[in-house]
Amino acid sequence: MEKAILALEDGHFFYGYAFSGFNVKETGGEVIFNTSMTGYQEILTDPSYKGQIVVMTPSEVGNYGVNDEDVESEKVHVNGFVIKDLSSIVSNWRAKKRLEDYLNENNVIGIYGIDTRALVRIIRQYGVMKGYIGIGDISPVEAVKKARSVPDISELQLVPKVSKNKVYKWNEGSWEWPNGYKKITETKYRVAVLDFGVKRNILRLLADRQLDLTVFPYNTPAEEIIKFQPDGIFLSNGPGDPAILHYQIEQIKKLLKTDIPMFGICLGHQLLSWALGGKTYKLEFGHHGGNHPVKNLKTGKVEITAQNHNYATDPDSLPSNVEITHINLNDNTIEGIRLTDRPVFSIQYHPESSPGPHDSLYIFDEFVKLIENS
């Protein structure tokens, strides 16, 4: 363990100890916090966190180690990982390695010994901001200066860094005891997945519903998707500011001119909002965690949901053919929309959980019903 410092662009700084990333020595990014009590491996490998330093709010992290199965992509995507205490014991029958070894293999800096309660209070009071982590004897003045020099996330093209650059098939379903992830051999409908940084559990839950999935890179022309003749189109999650993804917005506009059923999650929801003529705005400190209450306005039911986004759709910018279907009960932000004149809908939160509650799994069934009815 080596001495480390975390500095924020507003001048706040915290001393701690690095437990990984010793070959990297320093990193920067947008500092956000996640309130999930478990699921740190899924969070680390979620492509939506590209460009961010993640602060975990639980008092201890690492106690169940890391395994080969609970990953949402092929590698760790967070720019840095901040915790209060690192467990000295790994106790889980599925564990293959320790958290610190996993982060070291991925060249990601992890630090502990930080007063995460104080850090989260700062973010909640002043909003998300740029931050810097350095390993070694670095002065606070230098660390804050480096934090201020970190590029703003709204200026970064992050989707190209997390999307696969080739077309591929996906037929892996959900994990089942004792055999692990099942293979889906029988399918009903063909779905084109636009990969902006898709999580694997989204693909698994779509595959569970006998959807034949073909995943396309983020920059695939709309004409190629239409030529593929899918029964449905899925717009995936991903990192960064949707407002700068001009090409993707234009391609979704072209796809909307067809009658192909379309479903979006998170960044996919935001891009759909822009394609419909709406806008998004940045939240003060974002929604990140597994305990956010969302009300389904059609049924009146409240779901406890997993969330990971820094941007929300502006309700006043949406055209008249857009119906708001879900709202966040913490701040009344939009969590779901549906078109009244076409088979298109999207949600802002993460119904696939991983990590998080399973209240919203019905959303995937609604996509299948939309395809069937069309």
LINURGI-V88835 format. One record per residue. N is the residue number from 1. D_FIRST is the distance of its C-alpha to the first C-alpha in Angstrom with 1 decimal. Layout:
BEGIN
((N D_FIRST) (N D_FIRST))
END
This chain:
BEGIN
((1 0.0) (2 3.8) (3 6.9) (4 9.1) (5 12.8) (6 15.2) (7 18.8) (8 22.1) (9 25.3) (10 27.1) (11 25.0) (12 22.8) (13 19.1) (14 16.1) (15 12.9) (16 9.8) (17 6.0) (18 5.6) (19 5.4) (20 8.1) (21 10.5) (22 9.1) (23 12.9) (24 14.1) (25 12.4) (26 14.7) (27 17.0) (28 19.8) (29 22.2) (30 24.2) (31 22.3) (32 23.8) (33 23.2) (34 24.1) (35 25.6) (36 25.6) (37 24.6) (38 23.9) (39 23.9) (40 20.5) (41 21.1) (42 24.5) (43 23.2) (44 20.6) (45 23.5) (46 26.2) (47 27.5) (48 28.6) (49 25.2) (50 25.2) (51 24.5) (52 22.8) (53 19.4) (54 19.6) (55 18.8) (56 19.3) (57 21.3) (58 20.8) (59 18.9) (60 16.8) (61 16.1) (62 15.4) (63 17.7) (64 20.1) (65 18.0) (66 19.5) (67 23.0) (68 25.2) (69 27.7) (70 26.4) (71 25.9) (72 28.0) (73 27.8) (74 26.7) (75 23.2) (76 20.7) (77 22.3) (78 20.3) (79 19.0) (80 15.9) (81 14.8) (82 14.2) (83 14.1) (84 14.3) (85 12.8) (86 11.3) (87 13.6) (88 12.6) (89 16.1) (90 17.7) (91 21.4) (92 23.9) (93 26.5) (94 26.0) (95 22.2) (96 21.5) (97 17.7) (98 14.5) (99 13.8) (100 10.4) (101 12.5) (102 15.3) (103 13.6) (104 12.3) (105 15.9) (106 17.2) (107 15.2) (108 14.4) (109 11.6) (110 10.4) (111 9.2) (112 9.6) (113 11.0) (114 13.8) (115 17.3) (116 18.6) (117 22.0) (118 22.5) (119 21.3) (120 23.7) (121 26.5) (122 26.2) (123 26.5) (124 29.4) (125 31.1) (126 30.8) (127 30.2) (128 27.7) (129 26.6) (130 24.7) (131 21.0) (132 18.4) (133 14.6) (134 13.1) (135 9.8) (136 10.3) (137 13.1) (138 15.4) (139 18.3) (140 19.5) (141 22.8) (142 21.4) (143 19.3) (144 22.3) (145 24.5) (146 22.5) (147 22.6) (148 26.3) (149 26.7) (150 25.3) (151 28.4) (152 30.0) (153 29.7) (154 33.5) (155 33.8) (156 31.8) (157 33.4) (158 30.8) (159 33.2) (160 33.9) (161 30.2) (162 30.1) (163 33.8) (164 34.9) (165 37.3) (166 39.8) (167 42.0) (168 41.1) (169 42.4) (170 40.5) (171 41.8) (172 38.9) (173 39.5) (174 37.5) (175 35.7) (176 38.0) (177 37.6) (178 37.7) (179 38.0) (180 35.4) (181 36.3) (182 40.1) (183 42.0) (184 44.7) (185 47.9) (186 50.5) (187 50.5) (188 52.9) (189 51.9) (190 50.3) (191 47.6) (192 46.1) (193 42.4) (194 41.4) (195 37.7) (196 35.9) (197 32.6) (198 34.0) (199 32.0) (200 32.9) (201 33.9) (202 36.5) (203 37.9) (204 37.9) (205 39.8) (206 42.3) (207 42.8) (208 43.4) (209 46.4) (210 47.9) (211 47.2) (212 47.3) (213 44.3) (214 44.2) (215 41.2) (216 42.0) (217 39.7) (218 39.4) (219 41.9) (220 44.7) (221 48.1) (222 49.9) (223 52.8) (224 50.8) (225 49.7) (226 53.4) (227 54.7) (228 52.4) (229 54.5) (230 51.9) (231 53.0) (232 50.1) (233 47.3) (234 43.8) (235 41.7) (236 38.0) (237 35.0) (238 32.8) (239 30.7) (240 31.9) (241 35.0) (242 38.2) (243 40.5) (244 39.5) (245 40.2) (246 43.8) (247 44.6) (248 43.4) (249 45.4) (250 48.5) (251 48.2) (252 47.9) (253 51.0) (254 52.8) (255 51.7) (256 52.9) (257 56.4) (258 56.6) (259 57.1) (260 54.1) (261 52.1) (262 48.7) (263 45.6) (264 42.5) (265 39.1) (266 36.8) (267 36.9) (268 40.0) (269 41.5) (270 40.8) (271 42.3) (272 45.3) (273 45.8) (274 45.9) (275 48.2) (276 50.5) (277 50.8) (278 48.3) (279 45.3) (280 41.7) (281 39.9) (282 36.2) (283 35.2) (284 33.6) (285 30.3) (286 31.3) (287 31.5) (288 28.4) (289 28.3) (290 30.5) (291 32.8) (292 35.1) (293 38.8) (294 41.2) (295 44.9) (296 47.1) (297 50.2) (298 52.5) (299 51.9) (300 50.7) (301 47.9) (302 44.3) (303 41.4) (304 37.8) (305 35.9) (306 32.7) (307 32.2) (308 30.2) (309 32.1) (310 32.2) (311 35.9) (312 39.1) (313 42.7) (314 45.2) (315 48.0) (316 50.6) (317 50.1) (318 51.0) (319 54.5) (320 57.1) (321 56.6) (322 53.1) (323 52.7) (324 49.6) (325 48.8) (326 45.5) (327 44.0) (328 40.8) (329 41.8) (330 39.0) (331 40.2) (332 43.2) (333 41.8) (334 43.3) (335 41.7) (336 44.5) (337 47.6) (338 50.6) (339 53.4) (340 56.9) (341 58.7) (342 56.4) (343 54.2) (344 50.9) (345 48.2) (346 44.5) (347 41.9) (348 38.9) (349 36.7) (350 35.3) (351 37.7) (352 35.8) (353 33.0) (354 30.1) (355 28.6) (356 31.2) (357 34.7) (358 37.6) (359 40.3) (360 40.9) (361 41.4) (362 45.1) (363 44.4) (364 44.3) (365 47.6) (366 49.1) (367 48.3) (368 50.1) (369 53.0) (370 53.2) (371 53.5) (372 56.1) (373 58.2) (374 58.1))
END
